[in-house]
Amino acid sequence: MKQAVEAFDEIIEDMPRSEKAFELAKSGLLANLESQRTTKMNILWSFLEYEKFGLTEDINKTRYEGIQKLTLDDVVKFQQEFIKGRPYTY
C-alpha cells in the first residue's frame, strides 16, 4: 500500500509525458464522440438543457473541436497549474 501511495504521489506531482499514449487517448476520446448519437426525446431534452445554460450549439461539437486542437503541452500546463502541489485526500 505504501508503494502504491508513493507511486500515486509521484504521478500526480510529475505527470509522465508520453506523446504516443496521449495520441492514443485523444483518438479514443474522438472516436467516442464520433459514435455518440442524440436520438428521439433526448434531442428535446438536450435542447432544453443547452438553452438553460445559454448554449447555442451541441456541446459535443465544441468538445470535439477542442480535443482536436489539444496538445500534450496543453495537458501538462493544466496539470502544473491546477493539480500539482494541491492538497488531496485518499
Biopython code that builds the backbone (N, CA, C, O; Angstrom):
import numpy as np
from Bio.PDB.StructureBuilder import StructureBuilder

atoms = [
    (1, "MET", "N", (0.835, -1.183, 0.000)),
    (1, "MET", "CA", (0.000, 0.000, 0.000)),
    (1, "MET", "C", (0.886, 1.256, 0.000)),
    (1, "MET", "O", (0.605, 2.227, -0.702)),
    (2, "LYS", "N", (1.950, 1.216, 0.793)),
    (2, "LYS", "CA", (2.833, 2.375, 0.875)),
    (2, "LYS", "C", (3.444, 2.684, -0.487)),
    (2, "LYS", "O", (3.532, 3.847, -0.880)),
    (3, "GLN", "N", (3.866, 1.652, -1.203)),
    (3, "GLN", "CA", (4.459, 1.854, -2.522)),
    (3, "GLN", "C", (3.436, 2.413, -3.508)),
    (3, "GLN", "O", (3.764, 3.253, -4.345)),
    (4, "ALA", "N", (2.209, 1.945, -3.404)),
    (4, "ALA", "CA", (1.153, 2.435, -4.298)),
    (4, "ALA", "C", (0.886, 3.913, -4.055)),
    (4, "ALA", "O", (0.724, 4.678, -5.006)),
    (5, "VAL", "N", (0.839, 4.320, -2.802)),
    (5, "VAL", "CA", (0.610, 5.727, -2.464)),
    (5, "VAL", "C", (1.773, 6.587, -2.954)),
    (5, "VAL", "O", (1.562, 7.675, -3.491)),
    (6, "GLU", "N", (2.986, 6.103, -2.772)),
    (6, "GLU", "CA", (4.158, 6.856, -3.242)),
    (6, "GLU", "C", (4.143, 6.993, -4.769)),
    (6, "GLU", "O", (4.458, 8.055, -5.306)),
    (7, "ALA", "N", (3.780, 5.919, -5.455)),
    (7, "ALA", "CA", (3.711, 5.964, -6.920)),
    (7, "ALA", "C", (2.623, 6.929, -7.366)),
    (7, "ALA", "O", (2.812, 7.684, -8.320)),
    (8, "PHE", "N", (1.486, 6.910, -6.681)),
    (8, "PHE", "CA", (0.394, 7.831, -6.988)),
    (8, "PHE", "C", (0.838, 9.271, -6.795)),
    (8, "PHE", "O", (0.580, 10.125, -7.643)),
    (9, "ASP", "N", (1.505, 9.540, -5.680)),
    (9, "ASP", "CA", (2.010, 10.898, -5.419)),
    (9, "ASP", "C", (2.970, 11.352, -6.512)),
    (9, "ASP", "O", (2.915, 12.500, -6.953)),
    (10, "GLU", "N", (3.833, 10.469, -6.942)),
    (10, "GLU", "CA", (4.807, 10.802, -7.979)),
    (10, "GLU", "C", (4.109, 11.133, -9.305)),
    (10, "GLU", "O", (4.490, 12.075, -9.999)),
    (11, "ILE", "N", (3.093, 10.351, -9.639)),
    (11, "ILE", "CA", (2.358, 10.600, -10.879)),
    (11, "ILE", "C", (1.601, 11.923, -10.807)),
    (11, "ILE", "O", (1.567, 12.673, -11.782)),
    (12, "ILE", "N", (0.998, 12.211, -9.665)),
    (12, "ILE", "CA", (0.243, 13.464, -9.508)),
    (12, "ILE", "C", (1.174, 14.673, -9.576)),
    (12, "ILE", "O", (0.843, 15.675, -10.211)),
    (13, "GLU", "N", (2.311, 14.587, -8.940)),
    (13, "GLU", "CA", (3.221, 15.740, -8.890)),
    (13, "GLU", "C", (4.038, 15.915, -10.170)),
    (13, "GLU", "O", (4.269, 17.047, -10.596)),
    (14, "ASP", "N", (4.469, 14.842, -10.775)),
    (14, "ASP", "CA", (5.251, 14.903, -12.013)),
    (14, "ASP", "C", (4.615, 13.988, -13.049)),
    (14, "ASP", "O", (4.984, 12.822, -13.185)),
    (15, "MET", "N", (3.665, 14.537, -13.765)),
    (15, "MET", "CA", (2.917, 13.756, -14.735)),
    (15, "MET", "C", (3.859, 13.165, -15.788)),
    (15, "MET", "O", (4.649, 13.890, -16.392)),
    (16, "PRO", "N", (3.775, 11.849, -16.006)),
    (16, "PRO", "CA", (4.614, 11.246, -17.044)),
    (16, "PRO", "C", (4.195, 11.763, -18.421)),
    (16, "PRO", "O", (3.006, 11.939, -18.687)),
    (17, "ARG", "N", (5.167, 12.004, -19.286)),
    (17, "ARG", "CA", (4.874, 12.517, -20.625)),
    (17, "ARG", "C", (5.130, 11.427, -21.651)),
    (17, "ARG", "O", (6.237, 10.898, -21.756)),
    (18, "SER", "N", (4.101, 11.104, -22.396)),
    (18, "SER", "CA", (4.223, 10.122, -23.464)),
    (18, "SER", "C", (3.346, 10.579, -24.622)),
    (18, "SER", "O", (2.119, 10.514, -24.547)),
    (19, "GLU", "N", (3.969, 11.029, -25.668)),
    (19, "GLU", "CA", (3.226, 11.515, -26.835)),
    (19, "GLU", "C", (2.372, 10.388, -27.434)),
    (19, "GLU", "O", (1.242, 10.619, -27.865)),
    (20, "LYS", "N", (2.916, 9.187, -27.455)),
    (20, "LYS", "CA", (2.188, 8.044, -28.016)),
    (20, "LYS", "C", (0.925, 7.742, -27.205)),
    (20, "LYS", "O", (-0.149, 7.545, -27.774)),
    (21, "ALA", "N", (1.056, 7.705, -25.880)),
    (21, "ALA", "CA", (-0.099, 7.444, -25.012)),
    (21, "ALA", "C", (-1.123, 8.574, -25.119)),
    (21, "ALA", "O", (-2.329, 8.327, -25.114)),
    (22, "PHE", "N", (-0.639, 9.811, -25.216)),
    (22, "PHE", "CA", (-1.535, 10.951, -25.352)),
    (22, "PHE", "C", (-2.342, 10.852, -26.647)),
    (22, "PHE", "O", (-3.557, 11.047, -26.635)),
    (23, "GLU", "N", (-1.678, 10.552, -27.753)),
    (23, "GLU", "CA", (-2.369, 10.442, -29.038)),
    (23, "GLU", "C", (-3.370, 9.294, -29.026)),
    (23, "GLU", "O", (-4.438, 9.401, -29.627)),
    (24, "LEU", "N", (-3.043, 8.213, -28.359)),
    (24, "LEU", "CA", (-3.957, 7.079, -28.244)),
    (24, "LEU", "C", (-5.209, 7.477, -27.452)),
    (24, "LEU", "O", (-6.330, 7.168, -27.857)),
    (25, "ALA", "N", (-5.011, 8.159, -26.333)),
    (25, "ALA", "CA", (-6.146, 8.611, -25.518)),
    (25, "ALA", "C", (-6.989, 9.632, -26.287)),
    (25, "ALA", "O", (-8.219, 9.596, -26.243)),
    (26, "LYS", "N", (-6.324, 10.522, -26.976)),
    (26, "LYS", "CA", (-7.019, 11.552, -27.751)),
    (26, "LYS", "C", (-7.865, 10.914, -28.855)),
    (26, "LYS", "O", (-9.019, 11.298, -29.047)),
    (27, "SER", "N", (-7.309, 9.952, -29.573)),
    (27, "SER", "CA", (-8.067, 9.303, -30.638)),
    (27, "SER", "C", (-9.240, 8.502, -30.064)),
    (27, "SER", "O", (-10.287, 8.393, -30.702)),
    (28, "GLY", "N", (-9.068, 7.943, -28.864)),
    (28, "GLY", "CA", (-10.166, 7.234, -28.205)),
    (28, "GLY", "C", (-11.303, 8.170, -27.836)),
    (28, "GLY", "O", (-12.473, 7.833, -28.022)),
    (29, "LEU", "N", (-10.968, 9.338, -27.318)),
    (29, "LEU", "CA", (-11.994, 10.334, -26.998)),
    (29, "LEU", "C", (-12.737, 10.789, -28.246)),
    (29, "LEU", "O", (-13.963, 10.898, -28.245)),
    (30, "LEU", "N", (-11.983, 11.052, -29.310)),
    (30, "LEU", "CA", (-12.607, 11.480, -30.557)),
    (30, "LEU", "C", (-13.515, 10.396, -31.125)),
    (30, "LEU", "O", (-14.609, 10.691, -31.607)),
    (31, "ALA", "N", (-13.069, 9.147, -31.071)),
    (31, "ALA", "CA", (-13.886, 8.036, -31.569)),
    (31, "ALA", "C", (-15.173, 7.907, -30.761)),
    (31, "ALA", "O", (-16.237, 7.633, -31.317)),
    (32, "ASN", "N", (-15.073, 8.105, -29.457)),
    (32, "ASN", "CA", (-16.254, 8.040, -28.602)),
    (32, "ASN", "C", (-17.245, 9.135, -28.980)),
    (32, "ASN", "O", (-18.441, 8.872, -29.105)),
    (33, "LEU", "N", (-16.757, 10.360, -29.164)),
    (33, "LEU", "CA", (-17.640, 11.458, -29.543)),
    (33, "LEU", "C", (-18.231, 11.241, -30.936)),
    (33, "LEU", "O", (-19.389, 11.579, -31.178)),
    (34, "GLU", "N", (-17.449, 10.686, -31.841)),
    (34, "GLU", "CA", (-17.933, 10.434, -33.201)),
    (34, "GLU", "C", (-19.064, 9.416, -33.230)),
    (34, "GLU", "O", (-19.936, 9.485, -34.096)),
    (35, "SER", "N", (-19.057, 8.482, -32.302)),
    (35, "SER", "CA", (-20.064, 7.417, -32.317)),
    (35, "SER", "C", (-21.297, 7.738, -31.471)),
    (35, "SER", "O", (-22.275, 6.991, -31.518)),
    (36, "GLN", "N", (-21.278, 8.816, -30.709)),
    (36, "GLN", "CA", (-22.435, 9.182, -29.888)),
    (36, "GLN", "C", (-23.537, 9.773, -30.762)),
    (36, "GLN", "O", (-23.269, 10.518, -31.704)),
    (37, "ARG", "N", (-24.756, 9.433, -30.439)),
    (37, "ARG", "CA", (-25.902, 9.967, -31.157)),
    (37, "ARG", "C", (-26.950, 10.437, -30.157)),
    (37, "ARG", "O", (-27.195, 9.783, -29.144)),
    (38, "THR", "N", (-27.557, 11.566, -30.452)),
    (38, "THR", "CA", (-28.677, 12.052, -29.668)),
    (38, "THR", "C", (-29.929, 11.729, -30.473)),
    (38, "THR", "O", (-30.093, 12.214, -31.592)),
    (39, "THR", "N", (-30.797, 10.924, -29.913)),
    (39, "THR", "CA", (-31.971, 10.461, -30.644)),
    (39, "THR", "C", (-33.245, 10.662, -29.846)),
    (39, "THR", "O", (-33.224, 10.882, -28.635)),
    (40, "LYS", "N", (-34.333, 10.582, -30.552)),
    (40, "LYS", "CA", (-35.690, 10.602, -30.002)),
    (40, "LYS", "C", (-35.899, 11.752, -29.023)),
    (40, "LYS", "O", (-35.611, 12.903, -29.352)),
    (41, "MET", "N", (-36.388, 11.460, -27.849)),
    (41, "MET", "CA", (-36.704, 12.517, -26.876)),
    (41, "MET", "C", (-35.459, 13.205, -26.336)),
    (41, "MET", "O", (-35.542, 14.328, -25.837)),
    (42, "ASN", "N", (-34.311, 12.551, -26.428)),
    (42, "ASN", "CA", (-33.083, 13.173, -25.941)),
    (42, "ASN", "C", (-32.721, 14.427, -26.742)),
    (42, "ASN", "O", (-32.021, 15.308, -26.243)),
    (43, "ILE", "N", (-33.202, 14.500, -27.981)),
    (43, "ILE", "CA", (-32.975, 15.711, -28.772)),
    (43, "ILE", "C", (-33.631, 16.897, -28.076)),
    (43, "ILE", "O", (-33.012, 17.949, -27.918)),
    (44, "LEU", "N", (-34.873, 16.728, -27.664)),
    (44, "LEU", "CA", (-35.596, 17.795, -26.976)),
    (44, "LEU", "C", (-34.957, 18.112, -25.632)),
    (44, "LEU", "O", (-34.741, 19.279, -25.305)),
    (45, "TRP", "N", (-34.653, 17.076, -24.849)),
    (45, "TRP", "CA", (-34.068, 17.302, -23.521)),
    (45, "TRP", "C", (-32.708, 17.990, -23.632)),
    (45, "TRP", "O", (-32.386, 18.867, -22.830)),
    (46, "SER", "N", (-31.924, 17.596, -24.613)),
    (46, "SER", "CA", (-30.623, 18.242, -24.818)),
    (46, "SER", "C", (-30.802, 19.696, -25.191)),
    (46, "SER", "O", (-30.099, 20.564, -24.673)),
    (47, "PHE", "N", (-31.735, 19.969, -26.082)),
    (47, "PHE", "CA", (-32.001, 21.344, -26.491)),
    (47, "PHE", "C", (-32.390, 22.202, -25.289)),
    (47, "PHE", "O", (-31.879, 23.310, -25.121)),
    (48, "LEU", "N", (-33.286, 21.694, -24.461)),
    (48, "LEU", "CA", (-33.726, 22.443, -23.281)),
    (48, "LEU", "C", (-32.583, 22.654, -22.296)),
    (48, "LEU", "O", (-32.470, 23.722, -21.694)),
    (49, "GLU", "N", (-31.740, 21.647, -22.131)),
    (49, "GLU", "CA", (-30.588, 21.754, -21.231)),
    (49, "GLU", "C", (-29.598, 22.798, -21.750)),
    (49, "GLU", "O", (-29.098, 23.616, -20.978)),
    (50, "TYR", "N", (-29.319, 22.774, -23.039)),
    (50, "TYR", "CA", (-28.400, 23.753, -23.635)),
    (50, "TYR", "C", (-28.972, 25.161, -23.508)),
    (50, "TYR", "O", (-28.247, 26.108, -23.204)),
    (51, "GLU", "N", (-30.274, 25.292, -23.741)),
    (51, "GLU", "CA", (-30.932, 26.597, -23.635)),
    (51, "GLU", "C", (-30.835, 27.139, -22.210)),
    (51, "GLU", "O", (-30.621, 28.333, -22.002)),
    (52, "LYS", "N", (-30.993, 26.254, -21.245)),
    (52, "LYS", "CA", (-30.914, 26.635, -19.824)),
    (52, "LYS", "C", (-29.557, 27.251, -19.484)),
    (52, "LYS", "O", (-29.470, 28.164, -18.663)),
    (53, "PHE", "N", (-28.494, 26.742, -20.124)),
    (53, "PHE", "CA", (-27.149, 27.242, -19.851)),
    (53, "PHE", "C", (-26.680, 28.266, -20.871)),
    (53, "PHE", "O", (-25.520, 28.677, -20.853)),
    (54, "GLY", "N", (-27.573, 28.681, -21.759)),
    (54, "GLY", "CA", (-27.228, 29.710, -22.722)),
    (54, "GLY", "C", (-26.376, 29.230, -23.876)),
    (54, "GLY", "O", (-25.728, 30.037, -24.542)),
    (55, "LEU", "N", (-26.362, 27.926, -24.126)),
    (55, "LEU", "CA", (-25.585, 27.380, -25.235)),
    (55, "LEU", "C", (-26.420, 27.406, -26.504)),
    (55, "LEU", "O", (-27.631, 27.188, -26.470)),
    (56, "THR", "N", (-25.759, 27.674, -27.624)),
    (56, "THR", "CA", (-26.482, 27.742, -28.887)),
    (56, "THR", "C", (-26.175, 26.574, -29.817)),
    (56, "THR", "O", (-26.814, 26.436, -30.860)),
    (57, "GLU", "N", (-25.220, 25.741, -29.460)),
    (57, "GLU", "CA", (-24.922, 24.569, -30.280)),
    (57, "GLU", "C", (-24.555, 23.397, -29.392)),
    (57, "GLU", "O", (-24.300, 23.555, -28.198)),
    (58, "ASP", "N", (-24.530, 22.223, -29.992)),
    (58, "ASP", "CA", (-24.253, 20.984, -29.276)),
    (58, "ASP", "C", (-22.887, 21.043, -28.587)),
    (58, "ASP", "O", (-21.879, 21.347, -29.224)),
    (59, "ILE", "N", (-22.862, 20.756, -27.300)),
    (59, "ILE", "CA", (-21.621, 20.804, -26.528)),
    (59, "ILE", "C", (-20.626, 19.763, -27.033)),
    (59, "ILE", "O", (-19.416, 19.960, -26.920)),
    (60, "ASN", "N", (-21.120, 18.664, -27.587)),
    (60, "ASN", "CA", (-20.217, 17.641, -28.109)),
    (60, "ASN", "C", (-19.437, 18.148, -29.322)),
    (60, "ASN", "O", (-18.292, 17.751, -29.537)),
    (61, "LYS", "N", (-20.049, 19.015, -30.102)),
    (61, "LYS", "CA", (-19.341, 19.619, -31.236)),
    (61, "LYS", "C", (-18.190, 20.476, -30.719)),
    (61, "LYS", "O", (-17.079, 20.419, -31.247)),
    (62, "THR", "N", (-18.459, 21.264, -29.692)),
    (62, "THR", "CA", (-17.431, 22.106, -29.092)),
    (62, "THR", "C", (-16.314, 21.256, -28.497)),
    (62, "THR", "O", (-15.136, 21.566, -28.674)),
    (63, "ARG", "N", (-16.676, 20.196, -27.798)),
    (63, "ARG", "CA", (-15.681, 19.286, -27.219)),
    (63, "ARG", "C", (-14.822, 18.651, -28.310)),
    (63, "ARG", "O", (-13.598, 18.596, -28.197)),
    (64, "TYR", "N", (-15.477, 18.176, -29.361)),
    (64, "TYR", "CA", (-14.769, 17.511, -30.450)),
    (64, "TYR", "C", (-13.733, 18.444, -31.068)),
    (64, "TYR", "O", (-12.584, 18.056, -31.279)),
    (65, "GLU", "N", (-14.146, 19.668, -31.353)),
    (65, "GLU", "CA", (-13.224, 20.637, -31.944)),
    (65, "GLU", "C", (-12.087, 20.974, -30.982)),
    (65, "GLU", "O", (-10.942, 21.135, -31.405)),
    (66, "GLY", "N", (-12.398, 21.080, -29.691)),
    (66, "GLY", "CA", (-11.373, 21.377, -28.689)),
    (66, "GLY", "C", (-10.362, 20.258, -28.541)),
    (66, "GLY", "O", (-9.162, 20.509, -28.428)),
    (67, "ILE", "N", (-10.843, 19.025, -28.539)),
    (67, "ILE", "CA", (-9.943, 17.879, -28.398)),
    (67, "ILE", "C", (-9.021, 17.766, -29.604)),
    (67, "ILE", "O", (-7.852, 17.406, -29.461)),
    (68, "GLN", "N", (-9.538, 18.072, -30.791)),
    (68, "GLN", "CA", (-8.694, 18.007, -31.990)),
    (68, "GLN", "C", (-7.510, 18.964, -31.886)),
    (68, "GLN", "O", (-6.425, 18.658, -32.380)),
    (69, "LYS", "N", (-7.703, 20.117, -31.250)),
    (69, "LYS", "CA", (-6.647, 21.123, -31.123)),
    (69, "LYS", "C", (-5.731, 20.877, -29.928)),
    (69, "LYS", "O", (-4.665, 21.485, -29.831)),
    (70, "LEU", "N", (-6.134, 19.997, -29.021)),
    (70, "LEU", "CA", (-5.407, 19.760, -27.782)),
    (70, "LEU", "C", (-4.034, 19.130, -28.029)),
    (70, "LEU", "O", (-3.883, 18.239, -28.865)),
    (71, "THR", "N", (-3.050, 19.611, -27.289)),
    (71, "THR", "CA", (-1.701, 19.047, -27.382)),
    (71, "THR", "C", (-1.281, 18.528, -26.010)),
    (71, "THR", "O", (-1.895, 18.851, -24.993)),
    (72, "LEU", "N", (-0.237, 17.728, -26.001)),
    (72, "LEU", "CA", (0.295, 17.216, -24.740)),
    (72, "LEU", "C", (0.790, 18.370, -23.868)),
    (72, "LEU", "O", (0.659, 18.321, -22.645)),
    (73, "ASP", "N", (1.348, 19.393, -24.479)),
    (73, "ASP", "CA", (1.797, 20.554, -23.712)),
    (73, "ASP", "C", (0.636, 21.250, -23.014)),
    (73, "ASP", "O", (0.803, 21.764, -21.908)),
    (74, "ASP", "N", (-0.544, 21.276, -23.645)),
    (74, "ASP", "CA", (-1.729, 21.856, -23.011)),
    (74, "ASP", "C", (-2.111, 21.076, -21.756)),
    (74, "ASP", "O", (-2.456, 21.665, -20.732)),
    (75, "VAL", "N", (-2.048, 19.757, -21.842)),
    (75, "VAL", "CA", (-2.403, 18.899, -20.702)),
    (75, "VAL", "C", (-1.385, 19.077, -19.577)),
    (75, "VAL", "O", (-1.759, 19.157, -18.407)),
    (76, "VAL", "N", (-0.112, 19.140, -19.924)),
    (76, "VAL", "CA", (0.935, 19.331, -18.915)),
    (76, "VAL", "C", (0.771, 20.694, -18.244)),
    (76, "VAL", "O", (0.908, 20.809, -17.026)),
    (77, "LYS", "N", (0.479, 21.715, -19.029)),
    (77, "LYS", "CA", (0.265, 23.061, -18.463)),
    (77, "LYS", "C", (-0.908, 23.047, -17.488)),
    (77, "LYS", "O", (-0.827, 23.643, -16.414)),
    (78, "PHE", "N", (-2.007, 22.364, -17.859)),
    (78, "PHE", "CA", (-3.163, 22.248, -16.973)),
    (78, "PHE", "C", (-2.777, 21.537, -15.682)),
    (78, "PHE", "O", (-3.160, 21.967, -14.594)),
    (79, "GLN", "N", (-2.021, 20.452, -15.800)),
    (79, "GLN", "CA", (-1.586, 19.693, -14.623)),
    (79, "GLN", "C", (-0.727, 20.563, -13.714)),
    (79, "GLN", "O", (-0.904, 20.549, -12.496)),
    (80, "GLN", "N", (0.191, 21.312, -14.289)),
    (80, "GLN", "CA", (1.078, 22.172, -13.493)),
    (80, "GLN", "C", (0.286, 23.279, -12.783)),
    (80, "GLN", "O", (0.591, 23.640, -11.646)),
    (81, "GLU", "N", (-0.717, 23.803, -13.458)),
    (81, "GLU", "CA", (-1.472, 24.935, -12.919)),
    (81, "GLU", "C", (-2.533, 24.533, -11.899)),
    (81, "GLU", "O", (-2.709, 25.212, -10.888)),
    (82, "PHE", "N", (-3.241, 23.428, -12.158)),
    (82, "PHE", "CA", (-4.407, 23.107, -11.331)),
    (82, "PHE", "C", (-4.279, 21.856, -10.466)),
    (82, "PHE", "O", (-5.099, 21.663, -9.568)),
    (83, "ILE", "N", (-3.299, 21.014, -10.694)),
    (83, "ILE", "CA", (-3.220, 19.752, -9.957)),
    (83, "ILE", "C", (-1.977, 19.671, -9.081)),
    (83, "ILE", "O", (-2.065, 19.316, -7.906)),
    (84, "LYS", "N", (-0.829, 19.996, -9.643)),
    (84, "LYS", "CA", (0.433, 19.862, -8.906)),
    (84, "LYS", "C", (0.433, 20.754, -7.668)),
    (84, "LYS", "O", (0.067, 21.928, -7.724)),
    (85, "GLY", "N", (0.854, 20.164, -6.547)),
    (85, "GLY", "CA", (1.016, 20.923, -5.313)),
    (85, "GLY", "C", (-0.265, 21.170, -4.531)),
    (85, "GLY", "O", (-0.220, 21.796, -3.472)),
    (86, "ARG", "N", (-1.382, 20.707, -5.009)),
    (86, "ARG", "CA", (-2.635, 20.927, -4.291)),
    (86, "ARG", "C", (-2.859, 19.805, -3.267)),
    (86, "ARG", "O", (-2.455, 18.664, -3.488)),
    (87, "PRO", "N", (-3.490, 20.136, -2.179)),
    (87, "PRO", "CA", (-3.801, 19.083, -1.209)),
    (87, "PRO", "C", (-4.934, 18.197, -1.734)),
    (87, "PRO", "O", (-5.847, 18.683, -2.402)),
    (88, "TYR", "N", (-4.872, 16.925, -1.436)),
    (88, "TYR", "CA", (-5.922, 15.999, -1.836)),
    (88, "TYR", "C", (-6.056, 14.922, -0.779)),
    (88, "TYR", "O", (-5.174, 14.748, 0.061)),
    (89, "THR", "N", (-7.156, 14.208, -0.826)),
    (89, "THR", "CA", (-7.471, 13.182, 0.156)),
    (89, "THR", "C", (-7.536, 11.832, -0.520)),
    (89, "THR", "O", (-8.101, 11.691, -1.604)),
    (90, "TYR", "N", (-6.958, 10.845, 0.127)),
    (90, "TYR", "CA", (-7.022, 9.479, -0.402)),
    (90, "TYR", "C", (-8.329, 8.862, -0.037)),
    (90, "TYR", "O", (-8.588, 7.711, -0.387)),
]
sb = StructureBuilder()
sb.init_structure("model")
sb.init_model(0)
sb.init_chain("A")
sb.init_seg("    ")
for serial, (resi, resn, name, xyz) in enumerate(atoms, 1):
    if name == "N":
        sb.init_residue(resn, " ", resi, " ")
    sb.init_atom(name, np.array(xyz, "f"), 0.0, 1.0, " ", f" {name:<3s}", serial, name[0])
structure = sb.get_structure()
